[in-house]
Amino acid sequence: MAWRKEMQIDTMLTDYKPPEVLVKYAATSFICFDKEGSIVRHVDCGRIDIKGTYTFYRILPVFRKLE
């Protein structure tokens, strides 16, 4: 339970604000939910900087704790 509170797992979906760089440069968009309730996304691979995005995600504090 301490881990859930520290990582803000219970409020992640309502309180999470993505970093500005992701909002501005993300090459992905939400389309809809499928029949099973899963998210359907479109990823424009031609516009995304895979190496830069991977590097950015690796420095986020939540992922740093998981390594």
N, CA, C and O atoms as a CHARMM CRD file, in Angstrom:
* protein
*
  268
    1    1 MET  N      0.81300  -1.19700   0.00000 PROA 1      0.00000
    2    1 MET  CA     0.00000   0.00000   0.00000 PROA 1      0.00000
    3    1 MET  C      0.85800   1.26300   0.00000 PROA 1      0.00000
    4    1 MET  O      0.48100   2.26900  -0.60000 PROA 1      0.00000
    5    2 ALA  N      1.99600   1.21300   0.66400 PROA 2      0.00000
    6    2 ALA  CA     2.87900   2.38200   0.67800 PROA 2      0.00000
    7    2 ALA  C      3.37600   2.68600  -0.72900 PROA 2      0.00000
    8    2 ALA  O      3.48600   3.84800  -1.12000 PROA 2      0.00000
    9    3 TRP  N      3.67600   1.63100  -1.48600 PROA 3      0.00000
   10    3 TRP  CA     4.14500   1.81800  -2.86400 PROA 3      0.00000
   11    3 TRP  C      3.06000   2.46400  -3.71100 PROA 3      0.00000
   12    3 TRP  O      3.34400   3.36400  -4.50000 PROA 3      0.00000
   13    4 ARG  N      1.82100   2.01600  -3.55600 PROA 4      0.00000
   14    4 ARG  CA     0.70700   2.58600  -4.31900 PROA 4      0.00000
   15    4 ARG  C      0.54300   4.07100  -4.00900 PROA 4      0.00000
   16    4 ARG  O      0.28300   4.87600  -4.90300 PROA 4      0.00000
   17    5 LYS  N      0.69700   4.42300  -2.74100 PROA 5      0.00000
   18    5 LYS  CA     0.55400   5.82800  -2.35100 PROA 5      0.00000
   19    5 LYS  C      1.73000   6.65000  -2.87700 PROA 5      0.00000
   20    5 LYS  O      1.53400   7.74600  -3.40100 PROA 5      0.00000
   21    6 GLU  N      2.94600   6.12800  -2.73900 PROA 6      0.00000
   22    6 GLU  CA     4.14000   6.84000  -3.19400 PROA 6      0.00000
   23    6 GLU  C      4.11800   7.06900  -4.70500 PROA 6      0.00000
   24    6 GLU  O      4.48800   8.14500  -5.17600 PROA 6      0.00000
   25    7 MET  N      3.68600   6.06400  -5.46300 PROA 7      0.00000
   26    7 MET  CA     3.66600   6.16000  -6.92200 PROA 7      0.00000
   27    7 MET  C      2.36900   6.78000  -7.44900 PROA 7      0.00000
   28    7 MET  O      2.21500   6.95500  -8.65700 PROA 7      0.00000
   29    8 GLN  N      1.44100   7.11000  -6.55500 PROA 8      0.00000
   30    8 GLN  CA     0.15400   7.73300  -6.88600 PROA 8      0.00000
   31    8 GLN  C     -0.64000   6.89000  -7.89100 PROA 8      0.00000
   32    8 GLN  O     -1.23100   7.41800  -8.83300 PROA 8      0.00000
   33    9 ILE  N     -0.64100   5.59300  -7.67400 PROA 9      0.00000
   34    9 ILE  CA    -1.30700   4.66300  -8.57500 PROA 9      0.00000
   35    9 ILE  C     -2.81800   4.89300  -8.60700 PROA 9      0.00000
   36    9 ILE  O     -3.42100   4.84800  -9.67900 PROA 9      0.00000
   37   10 ASP  N     -3.42600   5.13500  -7.47000 PROA 10     0.00000
   38   10 ASP  CA    -4.88000   5.25900  -7.40000 PROA 10     0.00000
   39   10 ASP  C     -5.41600   6.53600  -8.03900 PROA 10     0.00000
   40   10 ASP  O     -6.59200   6.59500  -8.39600 PROA 10     0.00000
   41   11 THR  N     -4.58500   7.54800  -8.18700 PROA 11     0.00000
   42   11 THR  CA    -5.04100   8.81000  -8.77600 PROA 11     0.00000
   43   11 THR  C     -4.37500   9.10700 -10.11500 PROA 11     0.00000
   44   11 THR  O     -4.53600  10.20000 -10.65800 PROA 11     0.00000
   45   12 MET  N     -3.64200   8.16000 -10.64200 PROA 12     0.00000
   46   12 MET  CA    -2.87800   8.37800 -11.86700 PROA 12     0.00000
   47   12 MET  C     -3.76400   8.80000 -13.04600 PROA 12     0.00000
   48   12 MET  O     -3.40200   9.71300 -13.78800 PROA 12     0.00000
   49   13 LEU  N     -4.89700   8.15900 -13.22300 PROA 13     0.00000
   50   13 LEU  CA    -5.74600   8.45500 -14.37600 PROA 13     0.00000
   51   13 LEU  C     -6.43400   9.80500 -14.27600 PROA 13     0.00000
   52   13 LEU  O     -6.74200  10.41000 -15.30300 PROA 13     0.00000
   53   14 THR  N     -6.68000  10.28700 -13.08500 PROA 14     0.00000
   54   14 THR  CA    -7.37700  11.56400 -12.94000 PROA 14     0.00000
   55   14 THR  C     -6.43500  12.74000 -12.73600 PROA 14     0.00000
   56   14 THR  O     -6.75700  13.85500 -13.14700 PROA 14     0.00000
   57   15 ASP  N     -5.28500  12.52600 -12.11600 PROA 15     0.00000
   58   15 ASP  CA    -4.38700  13.62800 -11.77100 PROA 15     0.00000
   59   15 ASP  C     -3.18400  13.78700 -12.69000 PROA 15     0.00000
   60   15 ASP  O     -2.49800  14.80700 -12.62600 PROA 15     0.00000
   61   16 TYR  N     -2.91400  12.80800 -13.53900 PROA 16     0.00000
   62   16 TYR  CA    -1.70200  12.84600 -14.36000 PROA 16     0.00000
   63   16 TYR  C     -1.77500  13.94800 -15.40700 PROA 16     0.00000
   64   16 TYR  O     -2.76100  14.05900 -16.13600 PROA 16     0.00000
   65   17 LYS  N     -0.74400  14.74800 -15.47500 PROA 17     0.00000
   66   17 LYS  CA    -0.58800  15.77000 -16.50700 PROA 17     0.00000
   67   17 LYS  C      0.68600  15.43300 -17.27800 PROA 17     0.00000
   68   17 LYS  O      1.77400  15.46000 -16.70200 PROA 17     0.00000
   69   18 PRO  N      0.57500  15.11800 -18.55800 PROA 18     0.00000
   70   18 PRO  CA     1.77000  14.75000 -19.31200 PROA 18     0.00000
   71   18 PRO  C      2.72400  15.93200 -19.44700 PROA 18     0.00000
   72   18 PRO  O      2.28700  17.08200 -19.48300 PROA 18     0.00000
   73   19 PRO  N      4.01100  15.65900 -19.52200 PROA 19     0.00000
   74   19 PRO  CA     4.99000  16.72800 -19.71800 PROA 19     0.00000
   75   19 PRO  C      4.71100  17.48600 -21.02000 PROA 19     0.00000
   76   19 PRO  O      4.21900  16.91200 -21.99100 PROA 19     0.00000
   77   20 GLU  N      5.03000  18.77300 -21.02300 PROA 20     0.00000
   78   20 GLU  CA     4.74400  19.63000 -22.17600 PROA 20     0.00000
   79   20 GLU  C      5.35900  19.09100 -23.46500 PROA 20     0.00000
   80   20 GLU  O      4.75100  19.18300 -24.53200 PROA 20     0.00000
   81   21 VAL  N      6.55600  18.53500 -23.36900 PROA 21     0.00000
   82   21 VAL  CA     7.21500  18.03000 -24.56800 PROA 21     0.00000
   83   21 VAL  C      6.40400  16.90400 -25.20600 PROA 21     0.00000
   84   21 VAL  O      6.39000  16.78200 -26.43100 PROA 21     0.00000
   85   22 LEU  N      5.73800  16.08900 -24.41400 PROA 22     0.00000
   86   22 LEU  CA     4.90300  15.02600 -24.97700 PROA 22     0.00000
   87   22 LEU  C      3.63900  15.58300 -25.61100 PROA 22     0.00000
   88   22 LEU  O      3.22000  15.12700 -26.67500 PROA 22     0.00000
   89   23 VAL  N      3.03700  16.56200 -24.96300 PROA 23     0.00000
   90   23 VAL  CA     1.83200  17.17300 -25.51900 PROA 23     0.00000
   91   23 VAL  C      2.14800  17.84100 -26.85000 PROA 23     0.00000
   92   23 VAL  O      1.36700  17.75800 -27.79800 PROA 23     0.00000
   93   24 LYS  N      3.28700  18.49600 -26.91300 PROA 24     0.00000
   94   24 LYS  CA     3.65200  19.26500 -28.09800 PROA 24     0.00000
   95   24 LYS  C      4.15600  18.39100 -29.24600 PROA 24     0.00000
   96   24 LYS  O      3.84100  18.66000 -30.40500 PROA 24     0.00000
   97   25 TYR  N      4.92700  17.35700 -28.94200 PROA 25     0.00000
   98   25 TYR  CA     5.60400  16.60800 -29.99400 PROA 25     0.00000
   99   25 TYR  C      5.17700  15.15200 -30.14000 PROA 25     0.00000
  100   25 TYR  O      5.72800  14.44200 -30.98100 PROA 25     0.00000
  101   26 ALA  N      4.22600  14.69200 -29.35900 PROA 26     0.00000
  102   26 ALA  CA     3.82000  13.28600 -29.45600 PROA 26     0.00000
  103   26 ALA  C      3.18900  13.01500 -30.81600 PROA 26     0.00000
  104   26 ALA  O      2.38300  13.80600 -31.30700 PROA 26     0.00000
  105   27 ALA  N      3.55700  11.91200 -31.40600 PROA 27     0.00000
  106   27 ALA  CA     3.01900  11.52600 -32.71300 PROA 27     0.00000
  107   27 ALA  C      1.99500  10.41500 -32.53600 PROA 27     0.00000
  108   27 ALA  O      1.94000   9.48000 -33.33400 PROA 27     0.00000
  109   28 THR  N      1.19900  10.51800 -31.50600 PROA 28     0.00000
  110   28 THR  CA     0.17600   9.52000 -31.22600 PROA 28     0.00000
  111   28 THR  C     -1.12300  10.22700 -30.87600 PROA 28     0.00000
  112   28 THR  O     -1.11400  11.32500 -30.31900 PROA 28     0.00000
  113   29 SER  N     -2.21900   9.59900 -31.20100 PROA 29     0.00000
  114   29 SER  CA    -3.50300  10.19600 -30.86400 PROA 29     0.00000
  115   29 SER  C     -4.50500   9.11500 -30.48400 PROA 29     0.00000
  116   29 SER  O     -4.46200   7.99600 -30.99600 PROA 29     0.00000
  117   30 PHE  N     -5.39100   9.46600 -29.59100 PROA 30     0.00000
  118   30 PHE  CA    -6.45100   8.57100 -29.13500 PROA 30     0.00000
  119   30 PHE  C     -7.53000   8.53200 -30.20700 PROA 30     0.00000
  120   30 PHE  O     -7.95500   9.58100 -30.69100 PROA 30     0.00000
  121   31 ILE  N     -7.98200   7.33700 -30.58600 PROA 31     0.00000
  122   31 ILE  CA    -9.04300   7.19800 -31.58400 PROA 31     0.00000
  123   31 ILE  C    -10.38000   6.90400 -30.89600 PROA 31     0.00000
  124   31 ILE  O    -11.34200   7.65800 -31.04200 PROA 31     0.00000
  125   32 CYS  N    -10.42600   5.80600 -30.15100 PROA 32     0.00000
  126   32 CYS  CA   -11.66200   5.39500 -29.48600 PROA 32     0.00000
  127   32 CYS  C    -11.35900   4.22200 -28.55900 PROA 32     0.00000
  128   32 CYS  O    -10.19900   3.86900 -28.34700 PROA 32     0.00000
  129   33 PHE  N    -12.39400   3.63600 -28.01900 PROA 33     0.00000
  130   33 PHE  CA   -12.28300   2.38600 -27.27300 PROA 33     0.00000
  131   33 PHE  C    -12.85200   1.27300 -28.14200 PROA 33     0.00000
  132   33 PHE  O    -13.85500   1.47500 -28.82600 PROA 33     0.00000
  133   34 ASP  N    -12.22300   0.10100 -28.12300 PROA 34     0.00000
  134   34 ASP  CA   -12.75700  -1.02100 -28.89100 PROA 34     0.00000
  135   34 ASP  C    -13.88200  -1.70700 -28.11500 PROA 34     0.00000
  136   34 ASP  O    -14.25900  -1.26200 -27.03100 PROA 34     0.00000
  137   35 LYS  N    -14.41100  -2.78800 -28.67700 PROA 35     0.00000
  138   35 LYS  CA   -15.54800  -3.48600 -28.06400 PROA 35     0.00000
  139   35 LYS  C    -15.22700  -4.04600 -26.68600 PROA 35     0.00000
  140   35 LYS  O    -16.12500  -4.23100 -25.86400 PROA 35     0.00000
  141   36 GLU  N    -13.94800  -4.31600 -26.42900 PROA 36     0.00000
  142   36 GLU  CA   -13.53700  -4.87100 -25.14100 PROA 36     0.00000
  143   36 GLU  C    -13.11000  -3.79600 -24.14800 PROA 36     0.00000
  144   36 GLU  O    -12.74100  -4.11100 -23.01700 PROA 36     0.00000
  145   37 GLY  N    -13.15700  -2.52800 -24.55800 PROA 37     0.00000
  146   37 GLY  CA   -12.80900  -1.43700 -23.66500 PROA 37     0.00000
  147   37 GLY  C    -11.35300  -1.00800 -23.71600 PROA 37     0.00000
  148   37 GLY  O    -10.92300  -0.16400 -22.93000 PROA 37     0.00000
  149   38 SER  N    -10.59200  -1.58600 -24.64000 PROA 38     0.00000
  150   38 SER  CA    -9.18100  -1.21000 -24.77700 PROA 38     0.00000
  151   38 SER  C     -9.05700   0.05200 -25.62600 PROA 38     0.00000
  152   38 SER  O     -9.88800   0.31200 -26.49700 PROA 38     0.00000
  153   39 ILE  N     -8.01700   0.82500 -25.36400 PROA 39     0.00000
  154   39 ILE  CA    -7.78400   2.05900 -26.10600 PROA 39     0.00000
  155   39 ILE  C     -7.25300   1.73700 -27.49600 PROA 39     0.00000
  156   39 ILE  O     -6.38700   0.87900 -27.66700 PROA 39     0.00000
  157   40 VAL  N     -7.79100   2.44400 -28.48400 PROA 40     0.00000
  158   40 VAL  CA    -7.29300   2.34700 -29.85500 PROA 40     0.00000
  159   40 VAL  C     -6.55700   3.64700 -30.13800 PROA 40     0.00000
  160   40 VAL  O     -7.12700   4.73200 -30.02600 PROA 40     0.00000
  161   41 ARG  N     -5.28200   3.52900 -30.50700 PROA 41     0.00000
  162   41 ARG  CA    -4.45000   4.70600 -30.77900 PROA 41     0.00000
  163   41 ARG  C     -3.90600   4.65100 -32.19300 PROA 41     0.00000
  164   41 ARG  O     -3.75500   3.58000 -32.78100 PROA 41     0.00000
  165   42 HSD  N     -3.61800   5.82000 -32.72100 PROA 42     0.00000
  166   42 HSD  CA    -2.92700   5.92900 -34.00100 PROA 42     0.00000
  167   42 HSD  C     -1.54200   6.48700 -33.69700 PROA 42     0.00000
  168   42 HSD  O     -1.41700   7.53100 -33.05600 PROA 42     0.00000
  169   43 VAL  N     -0.51000   5.79900 -34.15200 PROA 43     0.00000
  170   43 VAL  CA     0.86200   6.25700 -33.96100 PROA 43     0.00000
  171   43 VAL  C      1.45000   6.54600 -35.33100 PROA 43     0.00000
  172   43 VAL  O      1.59200   5.64400 -36.15700 PROA 43     0.00000
  173   44 ASP  N      1.78900   7.80500 -35.56800 PROA 44     0.00000
  174   44 ASP  CA     2.38400   8.21700 -36.83800 PROA 44     0.00000
  175   44 ASP  C      3.89000   8.01700 -36.74200 PROA 44     0.00000
  176   44 ASP  O      4.62000   8.91900 -36.33000 PROA 44     0.00000
  177   45 CYS  N      4.34400   6.84200 -37.12000 PROA 45     0.00000
  178   45 CYS  CA     5.76300   6.48000 -36.97300 PROA 45     0.00000
  179   45 CYS  C      6.68500   7.34600 -37.81900 PROA 45     0.00000
  180   45 CYS  O      7.87400   7.45000 -37.51500 PROA 45     0.00000
  181   46 GLY  N      6.18000   7.95700 -38.84900 PROA 46     0.00000
  182   46 GLY  CA     7.00500   8.82300 -39.68400 PROA 46     0.00000
  183   46 GLY  C      7.36000  10.13700 -39.01100 PROA 46     0.00000
  184   46 GLY  O      8.33900  10.77800 -39.39400 PROA 46     0.00000
  185   47 ARG  N      6.58900  10.54800 -38.02000 PROA 47     0.00000
  186   47 ARG  CA     6.83400  11.82600 -37.34300 PROA 47     0.00000
  187   47 ARG  C      7.49000  11.68500 -35.99200 PROA 47     0.00000
  188   47 ARG  O      7.85500  12.69100 -35.38300 PROA 47     0.00000
  189   48 ILE  N      7.65200  10.47900 -35.50700 PROA 48     0.00000
  190   48 ILE  CA     8.14400  10.30300 -34.14100 PROA 48     0.00000
  191   48 ILE  C      9.65700  10.07000 -34.12700 PROA 48     0.00000
  192   48 ILE  O     10.20500   9.39300 -34.99700 PROA 48     0.00000
  193   49 ASP  N     10.30300  10.63200 -33.14200 PROA 49     0.00000
  194   49 ASP  CA    11.73300  10.41000 -32.91800 PROA 49     0.00000
  195   49 ASP  C     11.84800   9.30700 -31.87100 PROA 49     0.00000
  196   49 ASP  O     11.80400   9.57200 -30.67000 PROA 49     0.00000
  197   50 ILE  N     11.99400   8.07200 -32.33500 PROA 50     0.00000
  198   50 ILE  CA    11.99200   6.91800 -31.43800 PROA 50     0.00000
  199   50 ILE  C     13.09400   7.02500 -30.39200 PROA 50     0.00000
  200   50 ILE  O     12.84100   6.82000 -29.20500 PROA 50     0.00000
  201   51 LYS  N     14.30600   7.34300 -30.81500 PROA 51     0.00000
  202   51 LYS  CA    15.42600   7.42000 -29.87600 PROA 51     0.00000
  203   51 LYS  C     15.19700   8.53300 -28.84800 PROA 51     0.00000
  204   51 LYS  O     15.42700   8.33400 -27.65500 PROA 51     0.00000
  205   52 GLY  N     14.75000   9.68700 -29.30500 PROA 52     0.00000
  206   52 GLY  CA    14.49500  10.80000 -28.39800 PROA 52     0.00000
  207   52 GLY  C     13.37400  10.50300 -27.41800 PROA 52     0.00000
  208   52 GLY  O     13.47000  10.83600 -26.23700 PROA 52     0.00000
  209   53 THR  N     12.30400   9.87500 -27.91000 PROA 53     0.00000
  210   53 THR  CA    11.18300   9.52300 -27.04700 PROA 53     0.00000
  211   53 THR  C     11.60200   8.49500 -26.01100 PROA 53     0.00000
  212   53 THR  O     11.25600   8.62300 -24.83700 PROA 53     0.00000
  213   54 TYR  N     12.34000   7.48600 -26.42800 PROA 54     0.00000
  214   54 TYR  CA    12.81200   6.45700 -25.50100 PROA 54     0.00000
  215   54 TYR  C     13.70700   7.08000 -24.42900 PROA 54     0.00000
  216   54 TYR  O     13.58200   6.76000 -23.24600 PROA 54     0.00000
  217   55 THR  N     14.60400   7.96500 -24.84400 PROA 55     0.00000
  218   55 THR  CA    15.49400   8.63500 -23.89500 PROA 55     0.00000
  219   55 THR  C     14.68600   9.46500 -22.90200 PROA 55     0.00000
  220   55 THR  O     14.97600   9.45700 -21.70600 PROA 55     0.00000
  221   56 PHE  N     13.68100  10.17800 -23.38800 PROA 56     0.00000
  222   56 PHE  CA    12.84700  11.00100 -22.51600 PROA 56     0.00000
  223   56 PHE  C     12.12300  10.14300 -21.48600 PROA 56     0.00000
  224   56 PHE  O     12.12000  10.47200 -20.30000 PROA 56     0.00000
  225   57 TYR  N     11.51000   9.04900 -21.92500 PROA 57     0.00000
  226   57 TYR  CA    10.77900   8.18800 -20.99700 PROA 57     0.00000
  227   57 TYR  C     11.69800   7.55700 -19.96200 PROA 57     0.00000
  228   57 TYR  O     11.27100   7.32400 -18.83100 PROA 57     0.00000
  229   58 ARG  N     12.93200   7.27700 -20.31200 PROA 58     0.00000
  230   58 ARG  CA    13.85700   6.65000 -19.36900 PROA 58     0.00000
  231   58 ARG  C     14.24300   7.59700 -18.24100 PROA 58     0.00000
  232   58 ARG  O     14.66800   7.13900 -17.18100 PROA 58     0.00000
  233   59 ILE  N     14.10800   8.90900 -18.44100 PROA 59     0.00000
  234   59 ILE  CA    14.48600   9.84000 -17.37800 PROA 59     0.00000
  235   59 ILE  C     13.31400  10.22200 -16.47700 PROA 59     0.00000
  236   59 ILE  O     13.51400  10.91000 -15.47600 PROA 59     0.00000
  237   60 LEU  N     12.08900   9.78900 -16.81100 PROA 60     0.00000
  238   60 LEU  CA    10.95600  10.09000 -15.94500 PROA 60     0.00000
  239   60 LEU  C     11.13700   9.37800 -14.60900 PROA 60     0.00000
  240   60 LEU  O     11.51900   8.20800 -14.58700 PROA 60     0.00000
  241   61 PRO  N     10.87300  10.05100 -13.50800 PROA 61     0.00000
  242   61 PRO  CA    11.10800   9.46400 -12.18000 PROA 61     0.00000
  243   61 PRO  C     10.38100   8.14000 -11.95100 PROA 61     0.00000
  244   61 PRO  O     10.94000   7.23700 -11.32800 PROA 61     0.00000
  245   62 VAL  N      9.16000   8.00700 -12.43800 PROA 62     0.00000
  246   62 VAL  CA     8.41500   6.77400 -12.18900 PROA 62     0.00000
  247   62 VAL  C      9.10500   5.57500 -12.83300 PROA 62     0.00000
  248   62 VAL  O      9.11100   4.49000 -12.25200 PROA 62     0.00000
  249   63 PHE  N      9.68400   5.74800 -14.01600 PROA 63     0.00000
  250   63 PHE  CA    10.36700   4.64300 -14.67600 PROA 63     0.00000
  251   63 PHE  C     11.75100   4.41800 -14.08700 PROA 63     0.00000
  252   63 PHE  O     12.25400   3.29400 -14.11100 PROA 63     0.00000
  253   64 ARG  N     12.36700   5.44900 -13.56700 PROA 64     0.00000
  254   64 ARG  CA    13.68100   5.30900 -12.95300 PROA 64     0.00000
  255   64 ARG  C     13.60200   4.36700 -11.75000 PROA 64     0.00000
  256   64 ARG  O     14.52300   3.58500 -11.51300 PROA 64     0.00000
  257   65 LYS  N     12.51300   4.44100 -10.99600 PROA 65     0.00000
  258   65 LYS  CA    12.35100   3.58200  -9.82100 PROA 65     0.00000
  259   65 LYS  C     12.10600   2.13100 -10.20300 PROA 65     0.00000
  260   65 LYS  O     12.35600   1.23300  -9.40000 PROA 65     0.00000
  261   66 LEU  N     11.62400   1.88900 -11.40600 PROA 66     0.00000
  262   66 LEU  CA    11.31400   0.52700 -11.83100 PROA 66     0.00000
  263   66 LEU  C     12.52500  -0.22400 -12.35400 PROA 66     0.00000
  264   66 LEU  O     12.47500  -1.44600 -12.49400 PROA 66     0.00000
  265   67 GLU  N     13.60500   0.47300 -12.64500 PROA 67     0.00000
  266   67 GLU  CA    14.79800  -0.18600 -13.19100 PROA 67     0.00000
  267   67 GLU  C     15.53000  -0.96300 -12.12900 PROA 67     0.00000
  268   67 GLU  O     16.55700  -1.57900 -12.41300 PROA 67     0.00000
